[in-house]
Amino acid sequence: MKKLKYSVLVRQKMKRLKEHLIKEFGDDITKKVLKGITDDADILKEYERSGVNIAKMYNIDTDYWYLFTHQHYLIYRFDEKSVIIVQMFHEREDFMMKLFGISGRTQESIDYWGE
């Protein structure tokens, strides 16, 4: 089984997410969402290829994969010993634009979200 690591940035985002959820929804929902995210991430320790290979999906040169869980994309990479979650984005964020400068959004998505 591989070791699961979270980048400092992801840990900071998880802390902000926790603060936001507590403020908006209370402790029970916050615990459920955060546990769901970390439980889904834990699956990557044994099944690192259970996410989506970004290189194949978008035809770009990268070793990043993503896992969608509880309205968030966990961006990760892996090697023989570990899985590293390097970034986390809310589903409303265009993570492809932020990571690679290319849009991953369709016109349908833009129209739906009003952006």
TIRO-2110 file (N, C-alpha, C; in Angstrom, 1 decimal):
// TIRO-2110
0.8, -1.2, 0.0, N, 1, A
0.0, 0.0, 0.0, CA, 1, A
0.9, 1.2, 0.0, C, 1, A
0.5, 2.2, -0.8, N, 2, A
1.3, 3.5, -0.9, CA, 2, A
0.9, 4.4, 0.2, C, 2, A
1.8, 5.3, 0.4, N, 3, A
1.6, 6.4, 1.4, CA, 3, A
0.8, 7.6, 0.8, C, 3, A
-0.1, 8.1, 1.4, N, 4, A
-0.9, 9.2, 0.9, CA, 4, A
-0.4, 10.5, 1.6, C, 4, A
0.0, 11.5, 0.7, N, 5, A
0.5, 12.8, 1.2, CA, 5, A
-0.4, 13.9, 0.7, C, 5, A
-0.6, 15.0, 1.5, N, 6, A
-1.3, 16.2, 1.1, CA, 6, A
-0.3, 17.3, 1.0, C, 6, A
-0.3, 18.1, 0.0, N, 7, A
0.6, 19.3, -0.1, CA, 7, A
0.1, 20.3, 0.9, C, 7, A
1.0, 21.2, 1.3, N, 8, A
0.7, 22.3, 2.2, CA, 8, A
-0.5, 23.1, 1.7, C, 8, A
-0.6, 23.3, 0.4, N, 9, A
-1.7, 24.1, -0.2, CA, 9, A
-3.0, 23.4, 0.0, C, 9, A
-3.0, 22.1, -0.2, N, 10, A
-4.3, 21.3, 0.0, CA, 10, A
-4.7, 21.3, 1.4, C, 10, A
-3.7, 21.2, 2.3, N, 11, A
-4.1, 21.2, 3.8, CA, 11, A
-4.7, 22.6, 4.1, C, 11, A
-4.1, 23.7, 3.6, N, 12, A
-4.7, 25.0, 3.8, CA, 12, A
-6.1, 25.1, 3.3, C, 12, A
-6.3, 24.6, 2.1, N, 13, A
-7.6, 24.7, 1.5, CA, 13, A
-8.6, 23.8, 2.2, C, 13, A
-8.2, 22.7, 2.7, N, 14, A
-9.1, 21.9, 3.6, CA, 14, A
-9.5, 22.6, 4.8, C, 14, A
-8.5, 23.3, 5.4, N, 15, A
-8.8, 24.1, 6.6, CA, 15, A
-9.8, 25.2, 6.3, C, 15, A
-9.6, 25.9, 5.2, N, 16, A
-10.6, 26.9, 4.8, CA, 16, A
-12.0, 26.4, 4.5, C, 16, A
-12.0, 25.2, 3.9, N, 17, A
-13.2, 24.5, 3.6, CA, 17, A
-14.0, 24.2, 4.9, C, 17, A
-13.2, 23.6, 5.8, N, 18, A
-13.8, 23.3, 7.1, CA, 18, A
-14.4, 24.5, 7.8, C, 18, A
-13.7, 25.6, 7.8, N, 19, A
-14.2, 26.8, 8.4, CA, 19, A
-15.5, 27.3, 7.7, C, 19, A
-15.5, 27.3, 6.4, N, 20, A
-16.6, 27.7, 5.6, CA, 20, A
-17.8, 26.8, 5.9, C, 20, A
-17.6, 25.5, 5.9, N, 21, A
-18.7, 24.5, 6.1, CA, 21, A
-19.3, 24.7, 7.5, C, 21, A
-18.5, 24.8, 8.5, N, 22, A
-18.9, 25.0, 9.9, CA, 22, A
-19.8, 26.3, 10.0, C, 22, A
-19.4, 27.3, 9.4, N, 23, A
-20.1, 28.6, 9.4, CA, 23, A
-21.5, 28.5, 8.7, C, 23, A
-21.5, 27.8, 7.5, N, 24, A
-22.7, 27.7, 6.7, CA, 24, A
-23.6, 26.6, 7.1, C, 24, A
-23.1, 25.4, 7.5, N, 25, A
-23.9, 24.2, 7.7, CA, 25, A
-23.8, 23.5, 9.0, C, 25, A
-22.8, 23.9, 9.9, N, 26, A
-22.7, 23.3, 11.2, CA, 26, A
-21.7, 22.1, 11.2, C, 26, A
-21.5, 21.6, 12.4, N, 27, A
-20.6, 20.5, 12.6, CA, 27, A
-20.9, 19.2, 11.9, C, 27, A
-22.1, 18.7, 11.9, N, 28, A
-22.5, 17.4, 11.4, CA, 28, A
-22.2, 17.4, 9.9, C, 28, A
-22.6, 18.3, 9.1, N, 29, A
-22.4, 18.4, 7.7, CA, 29, A
-20.9, 18.5, 7.4, C, 29, A
-20.2, 19.3, 8.2, N, 30, A
-18.8, 19.5, 8.0, CA, 30, A
-18.0, 18.2, 8.1, C, 30, A
-18.3, 17.5, 9.2, N, 31, A
-17.7, 16.2, 9.4, CA, 31, A
-18.0, 15.2, 8.3, C, 31, A
-19.2, 15.2, 7.8, N, 32, A
-19.6, 14.3, 6.8, CA, 32, A
-18.8, 14.6, 5.5, C, 32, A
-18.8, 15.8, 5.1, N, 33, A
-18.1, 16.2, 3.9, CA, 33, A
-16.6, 16.0, 3.9, C, 33, A
-16.0, 16.4, 5.0, N, 34, A
-14.5, 16.2, 5.1, CA, 34, A
-14.1, 14.7, 5.2, C, 34, A
-14.9, 14.0, 5.9, N, 35, A
-14.7, 12.5, 6.0, CA, 35, A
-14.9, 11.9, 4.7, C, 35, A
-15.9, 12.3, 3.9, N, 36, A
-16.1, 11.8, 2.6, CA, 36, A
-14.9, 12.1, 1.7, C, 36, A
-14.4, 13.3, 1.7, N, 37, A
-13.2, 13.6, 0.9, CA, 37, A
-12.0, 12.8, 1.3, C, 37, A
-11.7, 12.7, 2.6, N, 38, A
-10.5, 12.0, 3.0, CA, 38, A
-10.7, 10.5, 2.8, C, 38, A
-11.9, 10.0, 3.0, N, 39, A
-12.1, 8.5, 2.7, CA, 39, A
-11.9, 8.2, 1.2, C, 39, A
-12.4, 9.1, 0.4, N, 40, A
-12.2, 8.8, -1.1, CA, 40, A
-10.8, 8.9, -1.4, C, 40, A
-10.1, 9.9, -0.9, N, 41, A
-8.6, 10.0, -1.1, CA, 41, A
-7.9, 8.8, -0.6, C, 41, A
-8.3, 8.2, 0.5, N, 42, A
-7.6, 7.0, 1.0, CA, 42, A
-7.7, 5.9, 0.0, C, 42, A
-8.7, 5.8, -0.8, N, 43, A
-8.8, 4.7, -1.8, CA, 43, A
-7.6, 4.8, -2.7, C, 43, A
-7.0, 6.0, -3.0, N, 44, A
-5.9, 6.1, -3.9, CA, 44, A
-4.6, 5.4, -3.4, C, 44, A
-4.6, 5.1, -2.1, N, 45, A
-3.4, 4.4, -1.6, CA, 45, A
-3.3, 3.0, -2.2, C, 45, A
-4.4, 2.4, -2.5, N, 46, A
-4.3, 1.1, -3.1, CA, 46, A
-4.7, 1.1, -4.6, C, 46, A
-5.5, 2.0, -5.0, N, 47, A
-6.0, 2.1, -6.4, CA, 47, A
-5.7, 3.5, -6.9, C, 47, A
-4.4, 3.8, -7.1, N, 48, A
-4.1, 5.2, -7.6, CA, 48, A
-4.6, 5.5, -9.0, C, 48, A
-4.9, 4.5, -9.7, N, 49, A
-5.5, 4.8, -11.1, CA, 49, A
-7.0, 4.8, -11.1, C, 49, A
-7.6, 5.0, -9.9, N, 50, A
-9.1, 5.0, -9.9, CA, 50, A
-9.6, 6.4, -10.3, C, 50, A
-8.7, 7.4, -10.4, N, 51, A
-9.1, 8.7, -10.8, CA, 51, A
-9.1, 8.8, -12.3, C, 51, A
-9.0, 10.0, -12.8, N, 52, A
-9.0, 10.3, -14.3, CA, 52, A
-7.6, 10.8, -14.7, C, 52, A
-7.1, 10.2, -15.7, N, 53, A
-5.8, 10.5, -16.2, CA, 53, A
-5.9, 11.8, -17.0, C, 53, A
-5.4, 12.9, -16.5, N, 54, A
-5.6, 14.2, -17.2, CA, 54, A
-4.9, 14.2, -18.6, C, 54, A
-3.7, 13.6, -18.7, N, 55, A
-3.0, 13.5, -20.0, CA, 55, A
-3.9, 12.9, -21.1, C, 55, A
-4.5, 11.8, -20.8, N, 56, A
-5.3, 11.1, -21.8, CA, 56, A
-6.6, 11.9, -22.0, C, 56, A
-7.2, 12.4, -21.0, N, 57, A
-8.5, 13.1, -21.2, CA, 57, A
-8.4, 14.4, -22.0, C, 57, A
-7.3, 15.1, -21.8, N, 58, A
-7.1, 16.4, -22.4, CA, 58, A
-6.0, 16.5, -23.5, C, 58, A
-5.3, 15.3, -23.7, N, 59, A
-4.3, 15.2, -24.7, CA, 59, A
-3.2, 16.2, -24.4, C, 59, A
-2.7, 16.3, -23.1, N, 60, A
-1.6, 17.1, -22.8, CA, 60, A
-0.5, 16.3, -22.0, C, 60, A
0.7, 16.8, -22.0, N, 61, A
1.8, 16.1, -21.3, CA, 61, A
1.8, 16.5, -19.8, C, 61, A
1.3, 15.6, -19.0, N, 62, A
1.3, 15.8, -17.6, CA, 62, A
1.2, 14.4, -16.9, C, 62, A
1.7, 14.4, -15.7, N, 63, A
1.5, 13.1, -14.9, CA, 63, A
0.4, 13.3, -13.8, C, 63, A
-0.4, 14.4, -13.9, N, 64, A
-1.5, 14.6, -13.0, CA, 64, A
-2.7, 13.7, -13.3, C, 64, A
-3.4, 13.3, -12.3, N, 65, A
-4.7, 12.7, -12.3, CA, 65, A
-5.6, 13.5, -11.5, C, 65, A
-6.9, 13.2, -11.6, N, 66, A
-7.9, 13.9, -10.7, CA, 66, A
-8.9, 12.9, -10.2, C, 66, A
-9.4, 13.2, -9.0, N, 67, A
-10.4, 12.4, -8.4, CA, 67, A
-11.5, 13.4, -8.0, C, 67, A
-12.7, 13.2, -8.5, N, 68, A
-13.8, 14.1, -8.1, CA, 68, A
-14.6, 13.5, -6.9, C, 68, A
-14.7, 14.3, -5.9, N, 69, A
-15.3, 13.9, -4.6, CA, 69, A
-16.0, 15.0, -3.9, C, 69, A
-17.2, 14.9, -3.5, N, 70, A
-17.9, 15.9, -2.7, CA, 70, A
-17.7, 17.3, -3.3, C, 70, A
-18.0, 17.5, -4.5, N, 71, A
-18.0, 18.8, -5.2, CA, 71, A
-16.6, 19.4, -5.3, C, 71, A
-15.5, 18.5, -5.2, N, 72, A
-14.2, 19.0, -5.3, CA, 72, A
-13.3, 18.0, -6.2, C, 72, A
-12.4, 18.6, -6.9, N, 73, A
-11.4, 17.9, -7.7, CA, 73, A
-10.1, 17.8, -6.9, C, 73, A
-9.7, 16.6, -6.6, N, 74, A
-8.4, 16.4, -6.0, CA, 74, A
-7.4, 16.1, -7.1, C, 74, A
-6.4, 16.9, -7.3, N, 75, A
-5.4, 16.8, -8.3, CA, 75, A
-4.2, 16.1, -7.7, C, 75, A
-3.8, 15.0, -8.3, N, 76, A
-2.7, 14.2, -7.7, CA, 76, A
-1.8, 13.6, -8.7, C, 76, A
-0.7, 13.1, -8.2, N, 77, A
0.3, 12.3, -9.0, CA, 77, A
0.7, 11.2, -8.1, C, 77, A
1.4, 10.2, -8.6, N, 78, A
1.8, 9.1, -7.8, CA, 78, A
3.1, 8.5, -8.4, C, 78, A
3.9, 7.8, -7.5, N, 79, A
5.1, 7.1, -7.9, CA, 79, A
5.0, 5.7, -7.3, C, 79, A
6.1, 5.0, -7.2, N, 80, A
6.1, 3.7, -6.7, CA, 80, A
5.7, 3.6, -5.2, C, 80, A
6.0, 4.6, -4.4, N, 81, A
5.8, 4.6, -3.0, CA, 81, A
4.7, 5.5, -2.4, C, 81, A
4.3, 6.5, -3.2, N, 82, A
3.3, 7.4, -2.6, CA, 82, A
2.3, 8.0, -3.6, C, 82, A
1.3, 8.5, -3.1, N, 83, A
0.3, 9.3, -3.9, CA, 83, A
0.3, 10.7, -3.2, C, 83, A
0.5, 11.7, -4.0, N, 84, A
0.6, 13.1, -3.5, CA, 84, A
-0.5, 13.9, -4.1, C, 84, A
-1.4, 14.4, -3.2, N, 85, A
-2.5, 15.3, -3.6, CA, 85, A
-1.9, 16.7, -3.6, C, 85, A
-1.7, 17.2, -4.8, N, 86, A
-1.0, 18.5, -4.9, CA, 86, A
-1.9, 19.7, -5.0, C, 86, A
-3.2, 19.5, -5.3, N, 87, A
-4.1, 20.7, -5.4, CA, 87, A
-5.5, 20.2, -5.2, C, 87, A
-6.4, 21.1, -4.9, N, 88, A
-7.8, 20.9, -4.7, CA, 88, A
-8.6, 22.1, -5.2, C, 88, A
-9.6, 21.8, -6.0, N, 89, A
-10.4, 22.8, -6.6, CA, 89, A
-11.9, 22.5, -6.4, C, 89, A
-12.7, 23.5, -6.1, N, 90, A
-14.1, 23.3, -6.1, CA, 90, A
-14.6, 23.1, -7.5, C, 90, A
-15.8, 22.4, -7.6, N, 91, A
-16.3, 22.1, -9.0, CA, 91, A
-16.6, 23.3, -9.8, C, 91, A
-16.8, 24.4, -9.3, N, 92, A
-17.1, 25.6, -10.0, CA, 92, A
-15.8, 26.2, -10.6, C, 92, A
-14.6, 25.9, -10.1, N, 93, A
-13.4, 26.4, -10.6, CA, 93, A
-13.0, 25.7, -11.9, C, 93, A
-12.4, 26.4, -12.8, N, 94, A
-11.9, 25.8, -14.0, CA, 94, A
-10.4, 25.4, -13.7, C, 94, A
-10.2, 24.2, -13.2, N, 95, A
-8.9, 23.7, -12.8, CA, 95, A
-7.9, 23.6, -13.9, C, 95, A
-8.5, 23.3, -15.1, N, 96, A
-7.6, 23.2, -16.3, CA, 96, A
-7.0, 24.5, -16.6, C, 96, A
-7.8, 25.6, -16.5, N, 97, A
-7.3, 26.9, -16.8, CA, 97, A
-6.2, 27.3, -15.8, C, 97, A
-6.5, 27.0, -14.5, N, 98, A
-5.6, 27.4, -13.5, CA, 98, A
-4.3, 26.6, -13.5, C, 98, A
-4.4, 25.3, -13.9, N, 99, A
-3.2, 24.5, -13.9, CA, 99, A
-2.4, 24.6, -15.2, C, 99, A
-3.1, 24.7, -16.3, N, 100, A
-2.4, 24.5, -17.6, CA, 100, A
-2.7, 25.7, -18.6, C, 100, A
-3.5, 26.6, -18.2, N, 101, A
-3.8, 27.7, -19.1, CA, 101, A
-4.8, 27.4, -20.3, C, 101, A
-5.5, 26.2, -20.1, N, 102, A
-6.4, 25.9, -21.2, CA, 102, A
-7.8, 25.6, -20.5, C, 102, A
-8.8, 26.0, -21.2, N, 103, A
-10.1, 25.9, -20.6, CA, 103, A
-10.6, 24.4, -20.7, C, 103, A
-11.1, 24.0, -19.6, N, 104, A
-11.8, 22.7, -19.5, CA, 104, A
-13.3, 22.8, -19.5, C, 104, A
-13.8, 24.0, -19.8, N, 105, A
-15.2, 24.2, -19.7, CA, 105, A
-15.9, 24.2, -21.1, C, 105, A
-17.0, 23.7, -21.1, N, 106, A
-17.8, 23.7, -22.3, CA, 106, A
-18.8, 25.0, -22.2, C, 106, A
-19.3, 25.4, -23.4, N, 107, A
-20.2, 26.5, -23.4, CA, 107, A
-21.5, 26.1, -22.5, C, 107, A
-21.9, 24.9, -22.6, N, 108, A
-23.0, 24.5, -21.7, CA, 108, A
-22.7, 24.7, -20.3, C, 108, A
-21.5, 24.4, -19.8, N, 109, A
-21.2, 24.6, -18.4, CA, 109, A
-21.1, 26.1, -18.1, C, 109, A
-20.6, 26.9, -19.0, N, 110, A
-20.5, 28.4, -18.8, CA, 110, A
-22.0, 28.9, -18.7, C, 110, A
-22.8, 28.5, -19.6, N, 111, A
-24.2, 29.0, -19.6, CA, 111, A
-24.9, 28.6, -18.3, C, 111, A
-24.7, 27.3, -17.8, N, 112, A
-25.4, 26.8, -16.6, CA, 112, A
-25.0, 27.6, -15.4, C, 112, A
-23.6, 27.8, -15.2, N, 113, A
-23.1, 28.5, -14.0, CA, 113, A
-23.2, 30.0, -14.1, C, 113, A
-23.5, 30.5, -15.3, N, 114, A
-23.7, 32.0, -15.5, CA, 114, A
-22.4, 32.7, -15.4, C, 114, A
-21.3, 32.1, -15.9, N, 115, A
-20.0, 32.7, -15.9, CA, 115, A
-19.5, 33.0, -17.3, C, 115, A
END
